[in-house]
């Protein structure tokens, strides 16, 4: 018997088609099996595809699962934006808060109806500061990124940070170094096995734009993503990291900033980050952004 699924391709963190970060979205995923989702994600070949399932609980409104072309991941920032943008369009939603069940827990998503369009705000998971990368692993990391110790921002520890899907935070001195990075993806993948973290977020605070604090690039070859254009689960934990290490000024309650990513691969997008602060420590992170539909289609299985 034929099964029909509605497929969206959506670019997140942008209002320009073919910019920002593309994600697939299956808005009516009920009935799909794990191997089918893996095959669909591989076929669409975005860094992530989101699958929206109906809720069977009063605790959440939808269950969303995320797959790269290689495997399932607990949560994804840009695919969350894409999923709820598609759902808002499909259901003509008004401004509202819904709860999504994910691999990182049950988390709120705010749908903001503005100017006959939608902005999506994703509350991320628990903030966790993991291992600091030093010694032999730091040497391997610098070799894999083809950068020198002197290229690093000496104020920034190289550390694994998570708000649901961990990334290594690597601060460097300049945009020039950032845009000229030529990583060895094989070496990064091998290092991921050692440090148990798949994503590497290289960022700089060297910005000439008044409203942009951060420029960054994110590499995760171990899960099939050589370079991700604009990454919610990198910039979110980065916000927590910046507050934790007193690298930015704030009013002790809220710290907001914008980050630009994807410039080096011509998929520029802008992401907004908000960090709630309690007792001088980050307590909650939200990321938000716009989106645009590239196409809508039907998949028949």
C-alpha positions in Angstrom: 0.0 0.0 0.0 1.3 3.5 -0.9 2.4 5.8 1.8 2.7 9.6 1.0 4.9 12.0 3.0 5.2 15.8 2.6 8.7 16.9 2.1 10.0 20.5 2.6 13.5 21.8 1.8 14.1 24.9 3.9 17.0 27.2 4.3 17.4 28.3 7.9 18.9 31.5 9.4 18.3 33.4 6.2 15.5 34.9 4.1 17.4 34.3 0.8 17.0 31.0 -1.0 20.2 29.0 -1.4 21.9 30.8 1.5 21.9 29.9 5.2 21.7 26.2 6.2 19.5 23.8 4.2 17.4 21.2 6.0 14.9 18.6 4.9 11.7 18.3 6.8 9.1 15.5 6.7 6.1 17.0 8.4 4.0 13.8 8.6 6.6 11.2 9.5 4.2 8.8 11.4 4.9 5.3 10.2 8.4 5.8 9.0 11.0 3.3 10.3 14.6 4.0 11.3 16.1 2.6 8.1 13.6 4.6 6.0 14.5 7.8 7.8 18.2 7.1 7.2 17.6 6.5 3.5 15.5 9.7 3.2 18.2 11.8 4.9 20.9 10.3 2.7 18.8 11.0 -0.4 18.1 14.6 0.5 21.7 14.9 1.5 21.4 17.9 3.8 23.5 18.0 6.9 20.3 17.2 8.8 16.7 16.2 8.0 14.0 16.6 10.6 11.1 14.1 10.9 8.0 15.3 12.7 5.9 12.7 14.5 2.6 13.1 16.3 2.6 13.2 20.1 1.3 10.4 22.2 1.7 12.3 25.4 0.3 15.4 27.2 3.9 16.4 27.9 4.8 17.5 24.3 3.1 18.6 21.1 5.3 16.9 18.6 8.2 14.4 18.5 11.0 15.4 16.2 13.9 13.2 15.2 17.0 14.4 13.3 19.2 12.4 10.9 22.4 13.3 9.1 23.2 11.4 5.9 25.0 8.9 8.1 23.2 8.6 11.4 20.7 10.0 13.9 21.7 12.9 16.2 19.9 14.0 19.4 19.0 17.6 18.2 19.8 20.1 15.5 19.5 23.8 15.6 18.9 24.7 12.0 16.7 21.7 11.4 14.6 22.7 14.4 14.1 26.1 12.9 13.2 24.5 9.6 10.8 21.9 11.1 8.8 24.5 13.0 8.8 27.0 10.2 7.4 24.3 7.9 4.8 23.3 10.5 3.8 26.9 11.1 3.3 27.5 7.3 1.5 24.2 6.9 -0.9 24.8 9.8 -1.2 28.6 9.4 -0.1 29.0 13.1 -0.4 32.2 15.1 2.3 33.3 17.6 2.5 30.4 20.1 4.8 28.2 22.2 4.9 24.5 21.6 7.0 21.7 23.1 9.0 19.2 21.1 10.3 15.9 22.3 13.9 15.4 21.1 16.9 13.3 21.9 18.0 16.2 24.1 14.8 16.2 26.1 11.4 18.0 25.9 12.2 21.6 24.9 10.0 24.7 24.1 9.9 26.3 20.7 8.4 29.7 20.2 6.7 30.5 16.9 6.5 34.3 16.3 4.2 35.5 13.6 5.6 38.8 12.3 5.2 40.7 9.0 3.1 37.8 7.5 6.1 35.5 8.1 7.6 33.5 11.0 10.6 33.7 13.2 11.4 30.5 15.2 13.0 30.6 18.7 14.5 27.4 19.9 15.3 26.9 23.6 18.3 24.6 23.8 19.1 21.8 26.3 21.1 21.6 29.5 24.4 23.6 29.4 27.3 21.3 30.0 31.0 22.2 30.0 33.1 19.1 29.1 36.8 18.3 28.7 39.4 21.0 27.9 41.4 19.8 24.9 45.1 20.1 25.8 48.4 18.2 25.5 48.6 15.6 22.7 45.0 16.0 21.6 45.5 19.8 21.2 48.6 19.1 19.0 46.5 16.7 16.9 43.7 19.3 16.7 46.0 22.0 15.4 47.5 19.6 12.9 44.0 18.6 11.7 43.0 22.3 11.3 46.4 23.3 9.7 46.8 26.2 12.1 49.5 27.2 14.6 49.3 27.8 18.3 50.0 31.5 17.6 46.7 31.6 15.6 44.7 30.8 18.7 43.0 33.5 20.8 45.0 33.1 24.0 41.9 34.1 26.1 39.9 31.1 24.9 40.3 27.6 26.3 39.7 24.9 23.8 36.8 23.1 25.4 33.9 20.8 24.6 30.6 22.5 25.4 27.0 21.2 24.9 23.4 22.4 24.9 22.2 19.0 23.7 24.8 18.1 21.0 28.4 18.9 21.9 30.9 20.9 20.0 34.6 21.8 20.6 35.0 25.6 21.0 38.1 26.9 19.3 38.8 30.7 19.4 41.1 32.2 16.9 42.5 35.6 16.3 41.2 36.8 12.9 38.6 36.4 10.1 41.5 36.0 7.7 42.7 32.8 9.5 39.0 31.6 9.7 38.3 32.0 6.0 41.5 30.4 5.0 41.1 27.2 7.1 41.7 24.0 5.1 41.1 21.2 7.6 42.2 17.6 7.2 38.8 15.9 7.6 40.2 12.5 8.1 42.3 13.7 11.0 39.4 15.5 12.5 37.3 12.3 12.3 40.0 10.3 14.0 40.3 12.8 16.8 36.5 12.7 17.3 36.8 9.1 18.2 39.4 10.0 20.9 37.7 13.0 22.4 34.1 11.7 21.9 32.9 14.9 20.2 32.1 15.1 16.5 31.8 18.9 15.9 34.5 21.6 15.9 33.4 25.2 16.0 36.2 27.6 15.1 35.2 31.2 15.9 36.6 34.7 16.0 35.5 37.9 17.7 37.4 39.8 15.0 34.3 41.4 13.4 34.1 44.7 11.5 30.3 44.7 11.6 28.8 46.5 14.5 25.8 44.2 14.9 27.8 40.9 14.4 29.9 39.7 17.4 31.0 36.3 16.1 32.1 34.8 12.8 32.5 31.1 12.7 32.9 27.8 10.8 31.8 24.3 12.0 33.3 21.0 10.9 31.9 17.6 11.8 33.3 15.0 9.3 32.8 12.1 11.7 29.0 12.3 11.2 29.2 13.1 7.4 29.2 16.9 7.7 32.5 18.2 6.4 31.3 21.8 6.9 28.0 23.0 8.3 26.9 26.4 7.0 25.1 27.9 10.1 25.0 25.9 13.3 22.5 26.4 16.1 24.1 23.8 18.3 27.5 25.5 18.0 26.5 29.1 18.5 24.2 28.3 21.3 26.8 26.7 23.5 29.3 29.3 22.4 27.0 31.9 24.0 27.2 30.0 27.3 31.0 29.6 26.9 31.5 33.4 26.4 29.5 34.2 29.5 31.2 31.5 31.6 34.7 32.8 30.8 33.8 36.5 31.1 34.8 37.1 27.5 31.9 39.5 27.0 30.1 42.3 28.8 26.5 41.8 29.9 24.0 43.1 32.4 24.1 40.0 34.6 20.7 38.8 33.5 20.6 38.5 29.7 23.4 38.5 27.0 22.3 38.7 23.4 24.4 38.7 20.2 24.4 37.8 16.6 26.8 35.4 14.8 27.5 35.1 11.1 28.5 31.8 9.6 28.8 30.1 6.2 30.7 33.0 4.5 33.6 30.8 3.4 31.3 28.4 1.5 28.9 31.0 0.1 26.0 30.0 2.3 26.0 33.0 4.7 23.4 33.1 7.4 22.8 35.0 10.6 21.8 33.5 13.9 20.6 35.3 17.1 21.6 33.9 20.5 20.2 34.8 23.9 21.8 33.6 27.1 20.0 33.9 30.4 22.4 34.5 33.3 22.0 33.6 37.0 24.7 34.3 39.6 27.1 35.3 36.8 26.8 31.9 35.1 24.8 30.9 32.0 21.5 29.1 32.9 19.6 28.9 29.6 20.3 29.4 25.9 17.9 30.3 23.1 18.8 30.5 19.4 16.5 32.1 16.8 16.3 32.8 13.2 14.3 33.2 10.0 13.8 30.6 7.3 12.7 30.4 3.7 11.1 27.5 1.7 13.1 26.3 -1.3 10.7 23.6 -2.3 7.8 21.4 -1.2 7.2 18.0 -2.6 5.7 14.6 -2.0 7.5 11.4 -1.3 5.7 8.1 -2.1 6.9 4.9 -0.5 
